[in-house]
Amino acid sequence: MNRPQGGYIGFNRLPAASAFNSAASGIWTLREAEALKRAGTWPNTDADPYFSNVSLLLHMDGASGSTTFTDSSGTPKTVTASGATISTTQSKFGGASGSFGASAYATSPISSAFEFGTGDFCVEAFVFITSFSNARIVGIGQGANGGGPYTGWSLRITSTLVGFYRYDGATETDRSTSHSAAANAWHHIAVSRSSGTLNTYLNGTRLASVTDTTSYNRINSDNLEIGGVNFGGTTIPLNGYIDELRITKGTARYTGSTITVPTAPFPDA
């Protein structure tokens, strides 16, 4: 049997489409590999297996001073800056991040994509805090509607606590735990719920794992707010920067006692 011409690459997993003259299963020539790449059927090892569940994906990239915040999820949402800007002063990836602070946040119209009910989800971001306060990174807040201290949920960090928070005007659910993260440094924060267990992570280490069957839904038609969440007409800001914000509904990305902190921007597909 004649062997195909061209060098061979990798014992690897099978390409997404069968190569017509592969010498053996899992082995293909450079020519075959290039053909599959051109056809868009070469396996993408950097792909996000949960991308179809991504509700919001903000890379916070762009020119310094820009007020454009682009959602790179599969169903892009409109994100409107309210004082927040893109900044090149700090960056985890890509040379820029979102700059937030007092009267500087961004919003996106409320959507069922931001309601988790009692199901699985994951909310995560890289944050750079210049001065700690009771900062809300992202959440379904009161927005422009005003009228009361209601919220569907919020991811928060203070000088001593990090975690998930809900207050519906009557019942407070605070899934926060202590941390020792320093200001003026980048930190990866993630909250991930799997089958009624909520895990909180900071820089790859699980800070807490608790039973949680709270329904994290909107109270009314409030906005999703980024870089600050409004409580009863007062926005509790995040003083600093956010890079790579991702909200995933319907699946828990992280469940172990330790996780691998992403070392590149979150995938766009």
Protein Blocks (a to p, Z undefined) as FASTA:
>chain_A
ZZdedddehjadddfbdcfkbfbghiacfklmmmmmmnopaccfkbcfklmmpmbdcehi
acehiacdcdfbfbdcddddehiacdfkbcfegoiacdddehiacdddddfklpgkjadc
ddddddddfbdcdddfbdcdekjngoiacdfbdcdddfkbgcddddehjaccddbdddfb
dehiacddddddeehiacddeehiafbdcddfbdcddfblcdcdehiaceehiacddedd
dehiaddehiafbfbfbdcddfbdcdfZZ
